[in-house]
Amino acid sequence: MQCAQPAGGNGLALRPSLLALLVSTAVATMVISPVNALAQSTAAADALQSFSIPAQPLLNGLKAFGRQTQVQVLFDDALVEGRQGAAVSCRLSARDALTRLLAGTGLVAVSTQPGSFTIRAAPPAGSAGALAEVTVTSQQTSAEDLYAAHNRAASTKLGSTLMETPRSISIVSQEQLKTQAPKSIEQALSYTAGVSTEVTGADLRMTGAVIRGFSDGSSYYKDGLRQFSAGTYGSWNDEIDELDSIEVIKGPASVLFGQGRPGGVVNVVSKKPEADHVNSVGLSYGRYQRAQVTADLGGALDAAGDVLYRLNLKARDSDGRTVGSRDDRISIAPSLRWKISGQTQLTLLGSYSRERGTPKSWWPSLFSYPQIKDVSAHLTAGDPAFDRFNRDTQSLGYEFVHQTDSGWQLTQNLRYSTIDIDYRHIYAMDVLADGHSISRANLAQRTKGTTVAVDSRAQKDLRWGDVQHRLSVGVDHNRYKESGGLGFGWDVPNLDLNHPVYGQSIAVPELEDSHSTLRQTGIYTLNQLQWNRWIANLSLRHDTAKSTQNSTTQPRMSDSATTGSAGVLYQFDSGWAPYASYATSFDPTTGLAYDGSAFAPRRGKQYEVGVKYQPAGSNTLLTASVFDLRQTNVTTQDPDHPRFSIQTGQVRSTGVELEGRVGLTRELSALASYTYLDPRTTQSTRAAEVGRQTLQTMRHMASVWLDYRPRAVPGLMVAGGLRYRGRSPYSVASDGSLNVNDSVTVADLAVAYETTRYRIALNINNLFNKTYYAGIFRGVDREANVSFKYFW
């Protein structure tokens, strides 16, 4: 059954067989006549097709429209937020379906160039800005729209757009994750300005990065709640296929999350149920016999669409780079969203994962023994019969949102999670006198960590004359309990590199039990004030943190700190937005001074100035920032009591970051970044350290990713990138000089073809198999992966 066309509609009815003929003809003749191919694509877009888009928030409706038509639609999240899209459930042309979807919203669709719609506010009736009939062509996601799908960072807790936020934030979008197909969170950040990854090589044990010259401590956030690293060797490692996006807040963020490192915070955002969800199942196969099966299922459980579900599944069976190694995983992430009423919504989120892996091979230092570089990458210094890294995780939580009649939005996020690690590892120490044998030792760790994290806040938009005030007040609490043990052993036989013998009987070292708990509570207020084109952010937080452990020297620690942030930004009509900001952080320090007093928390503070640029109606986003970041209360050697430390040290990192997500043409997009860092020790009791570049940092980093999607071949994508890492000091040599890793440039490639029913892709990391080292560890070799995904 067909519906009456809206006024001005001129949809062209085509049979499916004729439409398929037109599309195939366009592909076949694209080399001879791309103009004809484009014309045929335009005709296909005007064909009648069946739509099934329920009445829902306009943002979700636009996503559903894009998926059902493959038509490019550009819009600003702030413009469509809070508006309700109309239902579209009949046969219409793409342009008429979009007109019906926007009915009653006060918005219209304008075609500023062939092949795309831009959503804008409707001009007054009869004005000069009244819209003329638009033209559109059918197309996969446009190149200029690819990597700016997320204009807001959930981790800021205020719901502000990036162009309203006076600090530097980078977001790895779902489209970027899909296109680049990273294997881990760390790998997903490799094209992000200010973030260095694989600092000591790829490591399945830990997920971490160095942000603006400071380690993030292998502890990151998920949906705004902290996931603590477990024991000495191990952290959470969420599955990429279960994530919607990854956010990086640059600089101190204690005002949002409490205690933390000064360089910044990584927050991953879970995939959640959607009204327009498209089901998919996938298969992939790659180097090291890496076979994976995935599924992303979802939909409505009731006729009204008030109860939605989503289920992400993954099973992987894989070898590793070294002999006898493995990287297996089973994971499941269910979620359920219940629209209790028009003002209340509850989302339940769960996850479970079981990993069975092998840790990376730990060789003698190549700075002391250069011959280590000649050892085959497939050889291990450990023993496949002994080495293992097994990690089991599970979590259950919810997100609750309620809108009161008085305009307050009440939000509570809660998660209970556990992580269980069983880790054994043989590592090498020295090359012996014969030049081809190595001495070895081993370690073992068993750790179980339990976290309860809850964040509750109330938010309301107020007005004080001409000033708009977005106010948020909240309290969050983290309780982390850890038990387990760590032990080291020295009765491990040597290994002959020329004739390695594996499978020997090696005793597991005894573990020294350890128990610890951490409780942290923070009270905060976040404020965004807007007057005309000026936007200011003034936020404050107070934390108390208490920890206990079975230590005879420091069984208890208690710290409190007040942190804050302040920033101001001005929005020009042209799309430019200069800003300046200040932020602070605190990070508790373990240990005691010579007199038995506990150390005060390390403190961080950052001054940042920058500018953002986003033209009206475009998803291009350019940012440039200059920052001065300092950490004080750093422990250094006590000159009077060398076996103890004092807190007189200071580390300073200054730098420049440039980052851009831009559509160069309708077919070609670019994601580019450049970082200059000057991270150095500015105060220390050791004179040799003062002025010296801090370890495991790089002064220069750069990356570029180009994505080409020819309109003559809808669905085709050819993309590739280059990642440059500058020289990096790893350790201090015996003569006081620095052991330094050389600079390296690595290339990546992605090719894919996608329709509304399937997607097939080839991803290759380290395309030219560049050999490089991060610390004493060899970097990732070339890895190719082929994937197929089916949609319905």
N, C-alpha and C positions, 0 to 999 in steps of 0.2 A: 504494500500500500504506500502511495506517495503522498506527500504533504503539499499544501499550497506554497508556492515560492514567495519569499518576502519581496516587497516592492523593489523593482530595479533588478531582480534576479534574471540571469540569462543562462542558467545551467544547461549543459548539453548532455542529453541522455545517450550513453554509450553502452552497448552490451559488454559484458566482461570479456568475451572473446575478442571483440574489436579493440577494446582497451589494451588487452595483452598484445595484440598485433601492433598497435601503435607504439607501445613501449619497446617491443623487440626490434621494430624497424628503426626506432631512434638510436638504439644501441648499435645496431648493425651499420648505420650510415654516419656515425658520429665523426669519423675521420674525414669523410668526403664532405659532409655538410653539417657542421655543428649548429648552424642557424636553424636548419630544418628540425634538428633534434630538439632544440629548445622550444620551437613552436609546437611540436608534437607533445612535449612535456606539459606545455601550457594547456593544450586541449584536454589532456588527461586530467588535469587539476579541475577543469570546469565540468567534468563528468559528474552525473548524479551518483551518489553512493549512500549506503545506509549508515546512519549515525546512531549511537546508543550512549548518550552522555546524560547522566542524571543531573538534576538540580543539585548544586553543591557550591562550595567556595570557588570563586572565579579562578583562583590560581590553579586548583586541581582540574577545573573544567578546561582550561587552556592546555594543560598537559595532556589531558585525554584527547583533545582536538588534534594536537600535534602528532600523537601516536597513531590516531586513526586515519590521518590524512597524509602524514609525512610532509606537511606544509610548515615552512619556517614562520614563526611568530615571535617578534621582539617586544619586550615590555619590561617596565621597571616594577620590581616586587612591591615597592611602596605605593605605586599607583593602583594596583589591583587588590592590595590587601584590604580585607574587611568587606569586599563586595561579593555579592552572591550571583553566580552564573545561572542562566536559565537552562532548562532541560532541552536537549535536542535529540529526538528519537524518531527520525523519519529519513526519507531520501532527499538529499539536497546536494547542491554543489558545495565545494569547500568554502567559497566566499560567503554564500548565503547561510551556511551552517554557523560560520563565525559571527555573522550579523545577528543571527537568532540567539547565539550564546551570550552576546553582549547586551541584549535587549534589557532596558531598564537599569543598566549600570552607570549610565552617564559617560560611557567610553565608546570609542569607535575604532575601527581598524583602517589604517591608511597604508597604501603601498607607495613608499618613497622611491623604490626602485623595483624593477621586475623581479619577481621571485621571492618577495617577502612582505609580511604585514608588520606594521608597528602599531601598538595599542596606545592611543592618546585620549585625553579628555575631549569630549564632544564640544565643538564651538557652539555659540548661541545660534538658534534657528535663524536662517536668513542672513547670517553674517558672511563676510567675505571668505571666512575660513570654512564654509560649508563644504562637505566632501564631495568630490567627484567620484564617479565609478572607478573601482580599483581593479588592478590586474595582478594575477598571482600565478606562479608556476609551482608544480609539485616538485618536492625536493626532500632528500634526507636532511638531517640536522645541518644547518648552514655552518660554513667554516667560521664566520665571524661571531657565531653564537656559542661556540663549543665550550670554552673553558670559563665562562662567566655565569653559569647556571645558578650559582649561589651568590646572592648579593648581601647576605646577612650571615654573621657568625653566631651560632647558637651559644657559644661559650661566653659572649659578652653579657648575656642574661637580660639585656634591655630591648632586644628586638630591633636595634638600629641597623640601618644599612651601612655598608663599608664606607660609603661617601659621607656619612654622618659621624663617623667614628674618628676622633683625632689621635690615632695611633696606627702603627703598621700591623696589618693582619693579612695572612695569605691563606687561601682556601684551595685545596685540591678537590675539584668537583667530581661528580659521578661520571661525567663524560670523559674527564681526563683519566680516571681510574680504569674505565672501560677500554679506552684507546691504548694506553701505555701498558696495561696488564701487569702491574708490579706484583712481585711474589710476597711482599711484606710491607708493613707500614713504613719502615725505614726506607725501603726502595721507592715507595710512593712519594717521598719527600725530596727525591734527588734533583728535581727541577724547581725547587723552592728557594727564593733568595734568602740569604742569611743562615741557611741550614746546611750543615755538612753531615753526611751520612757515611756509613762504612768506615768510620774513623780507625777501627782496628779490624777491618774486614767484615764480611758478612757473617752473622752469628745468630743461629736459630735460638740460642739461649736467652738473648737479651734484645729488647726493642728500645732503641735510644738514638739520640742525635745530639750534635753540638749546635746550639743556637746562639748566634752573635758571640761566639767565642767561649760559651759556657755549656757544660754538659747538662742535659735535662735530668740526669740521675736515673735513667732507665725507668722512670715512672711517668705515666701519662694518664689522661682523663678520657672517660667514655661517657658521652651524653652529659658532660659537666660534672661527673663524679669520679673521684680518683681511683686508679688501679695501682696499688703499691707493688714495687718489685719485691720478690720473695727471696730472702736469704742473700748470700753473697753473689751467687751466680743464678740468676733467673728472673724473669719478669713476665707479665702478660704479653700475649701475642695474638690479638684478635685477627680473625680471618678477613681478608680484604673483600671477599664476595659478600660479606655480611654488613659492609659499611656503605653509607650513602656519600660521605665526604670526610675530609680530614682538614682540621683547622689548626693554624699555627699563630698564636698571639706572640708577637715579638716583644721582648723586654719584660721587666718585672710584672707579675700578674697576681701578687698576693691579695690585692683588694678583691679579686674574684674568687680565689681558691684557697687562700691561706698560705701556709709555708710552702716554699718552692725555690728553685734555682733562679738566678736573676736573668738568664738568657731568654727565657720564654717558656711557653706551655704548648703541648700538643694535645688536642682534643679530637677524638674520633666520634663520628655521629652514626648511629645505627640506622639501618634500613627499617622503615616502619610501614604499617598497612596504609594503602592508598585506595581511594574509590575507583581509580582507573587502572588498577594494577594489570600488568601484562605478565602472564605466566611464562616461564621458560625452563628448559632443561638443557644441560650442556655437557659436552665431552671435550677433553683436551689431552694432548700428549706432547711431551717435550724431552729434552736431553736428560740423561741419567734415568731413563725409563720412567719419567714422571707422568703417571696416568691419573686423571681426575674426572670425577663425575659430580656435577652440581645441579641444583634445582632451586628455583625462586618461585614459590607458589603463593597465591593470595586471591582475595576476593571478598564478597559479602556473604555473611551467614544468615541474613534475613532479607526479606523483600524490600524493606525500606532503606537498606544500606546503612543502618545505624551500628551494626556490629561487623567489623572488618577483621580479617586475619592475614597473616603473612608467615611463611615458613621458608627459611633458607637452609639448604642441606649441602654438605660437601663430604666426599670421600676421596682420599688421595693415597696412592701406593707409589712410592718413589725411592730410588736409590739416591745416594749423595755423591759428591765429587770423589771422595777417597774410597779406597777398596773396602768393601764390606759395610759401608755406611748406609743409612736410611733416613727418610724424611716423610713419614706416614702420618696421616691425620684423618680423623672423623669428627665432624662438627655439625651442630644443629642449633638454629636460632629461631624459635617461634615467637610471635608477637600477636597481640589482640588489641584492637581499638574499639571501645564502646562509647558511642555518643549517647550518654545517659539522658541528656536533654539538650536544648538549644544553647544552654549556658555551661554545661558540664561534660567533661570528656575524661575517660580513663584509658590509658594505654599500658598493657602488661608486656614486659620484655623478659625473655629468658634466653639462656645460652648454655651449651655444653660442648666441650671439645676434649678429645683424647689424642695426644701426640706421642709418637714413638720415633725418636730421632737420634742422631749421632753428632756430638759436638765437633767443631772444627779442629783440625790438627794444629797442635801447638809445638812449633819447632824451636831449636836454639836460635838466639838472636842473629839475624842475618847481618847485623852491623858488626858483630864479633866474629862471625863465621860466614863470609861471603859465599862459600860453596853451597850453602843451604839454598841459594837461588837456583841451583842446578838440579835440585831434587824434583822428581816428577810430581805434578800436582795431584796425581791419583794415589800417591803413597801417603801413609799416615804414620805419625810418630807414636800413636797409641796402639791399641789392639782392638779389632772389631769384636772379639769375644768379651771384652771388658767394658769398653766405652759405651755409654748410653746417656741420653737425655730424654727422660719421659716426663711429660707435663699433662696433668688433667685439670681442667677448669670447669666451673659451673657458676651460674649466676641467675638470680631472679629478682625482678624489681618492677617498679611502675612509675608512670608519669601522670599526675593528676592535675587537671586545670579546671577552674571554675570561675565564671564571670558573675559578679554580684550585680544586683539591680542598681547599686550606687556607683558602678564603674570600676570597681576593684577587680583585678585579675589575681586569683590565688593559685599558686603553683607549688607542687611538691614532687620532688624526684627522690626515689629511694631504691637502693640496690643492696642485696645480700650476695656475697660472692666468696668462693673458695678457690685456692690454687694449691696443687699438690705436685711437688717436684722430686723426682728420683734421678740423681745425677752421679755418674762415675766417669772418670777421665784419667788417662795416662798422658803425661806431657813430658817433653824433652827439656833437658837443662843445658848440657854442653856437648860439643864434639870432642871426642877423645883423641889421644895422640896419634892413633893410626889414620886419622883424617876421614874415616868412613863409618865409625861407630858413634852412637850417642848414648849418654847416660839419661836415665828417666826416673820419674817419680809419679805418684798418683794422688788423686783426691776423690772424696766422695761427699755428697750432700744430700740430705733428706730434709725437706722443708714443707710445712703445710701452713698456709696463711689464710685467715678469714677476715673479711672486711664487711662492716656495715656502714654505709654512707647514706646520708639524707640531707637534702637541701630544700628548705621551705622559704617562700618569699611571697610578698604581696606587691602588686604594681598598679599604678594608676596614672593616667594622663590628666594633669591639672593645667589651669590657665591663670596667670597673674597679670591681668591687663594684656599687654602685647607679648608677654613671655609665655611660651608653652613649656611645661615642666613635666617630664616623665620621671616619676619617682618609684624606686623599688627599695624595699627594706626586707631583710631576710636573715636567717640563721642557718648555718650548716654544721654538721657534726660528722666526724669520721672516727671509727673505732677499728683498729687493726690489731689482730692477735696472731702471733707467729710462734711456732714450735718446730723443733727439728735439731739437726746437728751437722757439723762440718768436721772432716778429718783429713789428714795428710799421711801418706805412706812413702817409705823410701826403699823398700825391699822389692824393687822392680828390675828385672834383667835388662841389660843393655840391648840395643837394637843395631844390627849391621845394615846400613843403608844399601849395600850392594846385594845382600842376600837376607832380606827381612824374614823373620820367622814369627808368625802370628798364631794365636790360639793357645798360648801358654797359660798355665794355671797361675794366677796372680791374686794375692789376698786383697780383700777390700779393707781399707784402713778403718780403724775404730773412729767413731764419731764422738765429738764433744758436744753434749747436749746444750741447747740454748733455748731460752724462752724470752719473749718480749711482747709488750703491748704498747700501743700508742692511742691516745685519745686527743682529738683536736676539735675545738668548738670555736666558731667564728660568728660574729654579729656584724652585719654590713648594711650600708645604704649606698645605692647607686643612683646618680642623678644626671639627667640630660636636660639642659636648658636651651631653648631656641628663641632668639629674638631677631625677627626679620631673617637675614641670611647668616647671622652668627649662631653657632652651636657650641655650647660649652659642656664639658663633662667634669663633675666634681663628685668624687666617691671616697668613702672612708670605711675602714674595717678594723675590728679588734679581735685578736685571736689569743686563745690559751691552748698550749700543747703540753701534754704530760706523757712521759714514757717510763716504763719499768723494764728491767731485764735482769737476768741472773748473772750480774757482774759484781765482783767483789770491790771494784774500784769506783764504779758509778752505777749503782742499782736503780737510781731514779733521776729523772731530769724533769724540770718544770720551766717552761718559757712562756712569755707573753709578749705580744708585739702589736703595735698599731701601724697600719700601712694605709696608703692611699694613692690616688691618682687624680690628676687635674689636666685638662686639655681644652684647647679652643680651636675652632675651625671656621673658616668663612667660605661660603658657597657662591661662586660667580655664575652668572647666566651662561657663560661660555662653557661651563663644565669643569673649570678649575676649582680646586678646594685646598688652599694652603692651610697648614695646621701646626700647632706646637703642643707638646705634652710633657708631663713629668709623672713618674711612677716609682714606687718603692716595693721592696720585698724583704722577707726574712727567711732564714733557713737554719734550723737548730744544728748545733755542732756538738758531736760527742767528744768525750775526753776531759781530762782534768789538768789544771796548771800545777806547777811544782808545789804551791801552797795548798793544794787540795780543792781549790775553788773550781766550780764548773764553768765551762766556756759560755760566753754569751752567743746568741745566734749571729750567724753571718748576715750582713745587711747589704741590700742592693738598691741602687737608685739609678734612674736613667732620665736624661734630657734628650728629647727627640724633636726635630723639626722636619717637615716634609711637605709634599704637595701630591694631591691625587687629581687625576683627570679622567672624566667620563663624559663624552659628548651626549647631548640630549638624544634620546631614542636609540642609543647604541649600547652594546654590551662591551665595547672596548673599555679597558680599565688600565691606566698607567699610574704607577706610584714611584716616588723618589723620596728617600728619607736619609737624614744624617743623624747620628746618635752618639751619645757619650754615656757609657754604661760602666758603673763602678761597683765593685764588691769589697766591703771592708770587714774587719774582724776575721780576716783570714789567718789561720794558724801558721806560724813559722817557728823555726828552732829557737829555743830559749838560749841566749848566748852564755848565761851564767850556769845553766843546768842543761847540757846538750841532750839529755835523754827525755826532756820535756819540751813543751811548746808554749808559745805566748801568742796573743792575738794582736799583732801589730802589722800584719800584712795587708796589702791592698792590691787588687788586680783591676786593671782598667782596659776596657775595650771600646775603641772609637771606630766608626766606620760609615760607609755609604752603601745603601742598597737601592738598586733599580730593578723594577719588575714590571712587566707588561703583558697583558692578554689582549691581543688586537687582531681584528679582521683586516688583513692587508687587501684582499679583494673578496668578492662574493664566494670564491672557491678556496682561497688560501688564508689560513690563520696562523698566528705565531704566538708562542708562549716563550718569553725570554727573561733572563735575569742576569744581573751582575752584582757581585758583592766585593767590596774592599774592606778588610778588617785590619786593625792595628791592636791586637790583644797582647798585653804585656804586664809584667809585674812592676808595680810602681813603688811599693814599699815592702821590704823584707830585711830580716836580720842577716841574711846571706847576701853580701854585696854583689856576688856574681849574678844573682837572679834579677837585680833591679835593672829595668829597661829591656830585659830579654823577653822575646816572644814566648807566650805560654805554650805548653806542650799540646800536641794533637789539635792544633788550629792551623788555619790557612789564611794567608793575607788576601789571596785572590781566588774567587770562584765565579764561574759563569756557565750559563746553559742557554740553549735555544732549541725549541721544538717547533717544527713546521708541519702543518696538517693541510693536505690538499684533497679536496673533494670535488672532482669535475662535475659540473652540471650536465654535461653531455652523457655521463654515465651515472645516473642516480644510484646511490648506494655504495659506490666505490670510494675507498679512502686509502691514500698513500701518505704515510707520515714518518718522520724520523727526527732524531735529535742528537745534539752533541753536549757532553758534560765535561767541563774543565775544572780540575782541582789543582791549585797551586802547591808549591813545596810546603811540607808540613814537618815541624820538629816532633820527633816521637819520644826521645829520651835524652838524658845527659850522659855523655861519654866520660870515661875515667879521667880524661885530661881537662874536663870542664866544658868542652865543645858540645854541640848538639848533634845527635844522630837524626838525619833528615831524610824523609821520603821525597822522591822526585815528583815533579808535576806530571799530570797525565790528562789526556783527552780521550774520552770514551764515546763511541757512537752507538745509537739504538735505532731500530727500524720496526715499523708496524704497517701491515697491509691488511685490509679487510674489505669484505663485500657484505652489505646488509640489506635485507628486504623486510617487509612487515612480518614475514614468517620465519626467517632464519638469518644467522650471521656466521660467517666463516672468517677466521683471522689468523695471521701469522705474526708473531712477535719475536724479535731477536734482540737480546741485550748484549752489549759489547760486540757489536757486529764484526769488527775486524780482529777479534780475539786478542786485544791488547793485554800484554802482561804488565801488571803493576802491583805495587805493594802498599798496604795501609798498616803502618806500624811494622811489626815483624810478620804480618800475615799477607798471603797472596790474595789479590783481589779476585772478583768473580770472573771466571772465564766466559767465553761466548756460550749463551744459552738460547736455544730456539724452542718455541712452543707453538703448536697448531691447535686451534680451538674451533668448535662448532656449537652453536646454540640455536635451539628451536623455540619459537614464540607461538602462543595462542591466546 
